[in-house]
């Protein structure tokens, strides 16, 4: 039997204690939590904005206005940055005696989303019995935005479009139009019930395109602040040619 000396016993005991401590340390060791780096911010690019005028129109409305019941309609134009809207009313008197007597007068009233109104009236013309006039309502001037920032051209375009919609006093909001018939018959009034008409709505607006400038920088969305949108262009040619009368408020 091998007898261990006292020093050997001490060495063995120390060794065992070291192994036990190492095992316990391994058992309770937990790695530090992984540190997630902050997301990388996309690079903002400055884009050049250019503007051009384009035209659009709504579907024409053809209907009937009775002599004691004005015809009311509402419509919306979702396109922002409209410079001019033209309301073109046409009709033909269906009851004028000998095409000269008892001619009807039609009136068109327009109310914008910001509660401005335009009114024009015209009497049916002799012989042809027709009527035809246009009311032009002036909207915003061309936006002065020349630069816009974004992560991409698509992002910049979305930012600009949303800003245009938010700043526009008309886009997506309701216009009201009323057609009123004043019959010209004085004796046989019962014969004249009203008149058919057609109302066409055309508009001109400012559209934009975006091109890359490169580099970084800001944008000038302050240019979206719209000027006064309450001015109207009287239908002077209609007044001269068709002897109508206009009133603008």
N, C-alpha and C positions, 0 to 999 in steps of 0.2 A: 504494500500500500504506500502510495506516494504521499509524503507529508509536505504540505506547503508551508513555506516559511511565512512569518508574519508580514513581511513586506510584500510578498506575492499576493497574499490575501487582500491586502489593502489595494493593490493595483487592480485585482479582479473586481473588487467591489466598486471601485471608481469607474472602471470600464462599464460595468452593468448599469450604474447610475447614468452614465453618459448616453448609453443606448436607449434606456427608458425615457430620458428627457428628450432625446431626438425623436423617438416615436410619438411622444405626446405632442411635440411641436409640429410634426407632420400632420397629425390627426386634426389639430385645431387650426391649422393654417388656412386662411381664406385669401384668395388673390384680391387685390384692390379693384373696385368697380371700374369698368371701362369708361373713359372720358370721351363723350361724343363731341366732336368739334362743331362749332356753330355753323349753320348753313351758309354757304357762299352766296353773297348777294349778287344777283345778275347785274351785268353792266348796263347802265342806262346810256342809250345812244340818242343823240340829237338828230332829228329829221327835218328836212326842209318841207314846207307846206306851200303849195301853189293852188290858185283858185281859177275856175272857169265857170261861165254861165251855161246852164242847161235848162231845158223846158220839160214840163210834165202836164198831165191833164187828168181830170176825173171823168168818169162815165157820164155822158150827157143825160139830163133828166127831161123826159117828155111826158107832160101830164095835162090836167085840165084845172083851171081856176074858175070857180063859179062866181057870179056877180056879187053875191052877198057872203061869200066864204073865201077869204084869202087862202092861198095855198102856201103852207109852211113846210120848210125842209131844213134839216141840219146835215152837216158833213164835216169831215176831218181831213186834214192833209198832214201826213206823218213826216213829210220831208222838212228838215230845218233850213234856215237861211233863205227864206223866200224873199225875193226882191219885189215882185209884182204878181198880183192875182187879177185875172180878167174874167168878169162875169158877162157872158154874151147871151142876151135874151132875144129870141125870135118868135114870131107868131103871124097868124093871118086871121083877120076878122071874118067870121063866118056868117054874119047877118047884116052887113051894111047894105042899105037900100040903094040900088043902082051904083054900087061901089063908091058912093060919094057921101051918103047921108047916114047918120047914126053910127059913125065910126067909133069903135071902142078905144079906150086909153088904158094901157098897161103900166103898172108901177112895180119897180123892183127895189126892195129894201134889203140891205146887207148889214149884218151886225157881226163884228169881229170878236174873237175870244176876249180881247181886252176892252170890249163894250164901246167901240167906236162904230158909227153908223154911216152909211152912204145910201142915198135915195135918188132914183131917176125915173121920170115918167115920160111916156111918148104916146102920141095918138097915132092910130093906124093911118097909113098913107092912102090918099085917094087913088082910085083906079085899081091899084094892086091890092089894097086892103092889108098890106103887110106892115110889119113893124120889126125894127132891128136896131138894137143899140148895145153898147158895151160900157160897163163900169170897171175902171182900173183902180185897184187899191195898192198903194205903195207900202212895201214892207221894210226889211232891214237893208242897210248898205252892206257892201262886201266886207266880211270879217277881215280884220287886220292881223290875224295870226299868221306868222311866217315860219315858226319853228315849234316842234313838239317833241317831247322825250318819251322813250319807251324801251322795253326790253327787246322789241322787234318791231318791224313795220306794222304787223297785225296789232300788237299791243298799242302802239302809238295811234293807229287809226281808230281803235276802239275808244281810247281815252278822248280823242278829239271829237268823235261822233257823240259820245255821251255828254261832253261839255257843251256841244252845240245844241243838243236837245234840251238840256237844262237851262240854257240861256235864252232859248227862243220863246217869244211870247205867243206863237201860233201853232207850232208843231204839235200834232196829236190832240189839239184842242178844238172845240166845236165852233163852227161858223153857223150862222142862221141866215136863211134867205126866205123872203116872202114875196110872192107874186100876187098882185091885186088887180082885178079887172073892174074898170068903171065903164059901164055900157053907155053907148052914145044914143041909143034909141030913146026918143022922147014921147012918142005916141004908142007904138006897139011894143012896149017894154017887155011884155010877156014872151015875145018871140026870142029875145036874146037872153040866154041862160049863162053866158060866160064865154070863155075862149080857151082853146088849146094853146100850148106854148112849149118851147124847148129852151132849156137853160144849159149852156156849156160853161165849164170852169177850166181855164188854162192858167198855168203859172210858170214863172221863171225863178230859178233858184241858183245859189252859188254852191258848186260842188268842189271838192278838194282832191288833190293827189299828193302822195307822200314819197319823197326821195331821200336817200341816205346822204347825210352831210359828213358823218364820221366824227369820232371824238365824243366827248361828253359835254354836257351843259344843261341849261334850263330851257323852259319853253315860255311863250308869251301869251298864255290863255287869257290875260286881261283884255286882249283884243276881241274877246267874244262879247264884251258888254255891248248890247245892242243900242243903237240910237233910237230916237223917237220913231214909233211905228204907227203914227196916227194920221199920216198924210195920205191924201187920195188924189188921183188924177181924174179930173172931170172928163167925160167923153165929149170933147170939143167937136170932133168930126161928126158925131151923131147929132149934136145940137145944130150944127150948120146944115147938115144934109137932111135931117128928118124932123126939124122943128120940135124937138122935145124940150123938156125943162128939167134941170137938175138941182139937187140940194144936198150939200155935204156938211156934216156936223162934226 
